[in-house]
Amino acid sequence: MHVTLYTDPGCPFGFNAQRQEAQLLWHYGHVNTIGSAHGYLDNPDDAYMLPDGRISVADPRNCRVLIFAPHSHRILRQYGRPGGCVHDPPHALASPNGDTPMRNGGMLISEIGGSWIDAISRTGRLMWTVKAPMAYPSDAQPLPNGRILVADYSDPGHVVIMSRRGHVFWSYGPSAGPGMLNHPSLAMMLPNGLIAVNDDYRDRVVVIDPRTKRIVWQYGHTDVAGTGPGYLNTPDGMDFLPLSQALAQPAVRRLVRRSLISR
């Protein structure tokens, strides 16, 4: 189990491991080997490159979040500890599966055990913690005005916008039908207010209009896993490129051109 950093070989929607131009720049962990000692991870989830070059990663089965020095195996900070899988942030964490950076330099940690979401300051101080109204909070995302967007990794799954005190402002979660989610692992709000969701076990990424609570776009074929164009297989992560970077990709420009022509 390890986390790696590659050069971007020019794939418009992320890294394509089959391209030969990609180069390994950094990694931490041992391939196919789990552990908790220095240099080892156990089921690592959600690595982030922070603005100052540091790298953070959630290490759920070791009940910790690690922050590394840039391009180094030196651990600058650790929240939680192996064997201490209880809710006492930042000293102990109950299986953290998310470590989302916040604009103030802090971090939003989601804990599977007990369904907690914790806000940790840049200096490592607990700012607040809240029990999420769901079975399995996954990858909580900070929104403006102190709100939180979080997916419930369950079947059926849900997506919730809540306050840091646990009040639910908005939720999505049909119990059946084409709109039902099955183990959604990540929800992210687009700049236009729509919400993109990884719907892992239905093999798709969907975009939901929060006003109508309807899916307005999706990539992937519902309940059909595949590797060809238009197909996904248990999608577990996504990110958005800045507009200028996205438009620099020929495939994105062709997609935008076709969209404008079809209008």
Buried (B, 14 or more C-beta within 10 A) or exposed (E): BBBEBBEEBBBBEEBEEEEEEBEEEBEBBEEEEBBBEEEBBBEBBBBBEBEEEBBBBBBBBBBBBBBBBEEEEEEEBBBBBBEBBBBEBBEBBBBBBBBBBBEEEBBBBBBBBEBBBBBBBEEBEBBEBBBBBBEBBBBBBBEEEEBBBBBBBBEBBBBBBBEBEEEEEBBBBBEEEEBBBBBBBBBBBEEEEBBBBBBBBBBBBBBBBBEEBEBEEBBBBBEEBEEEEEBBEEBBEBEEBEEEEBEEBEEBEEEEEEEEEEE
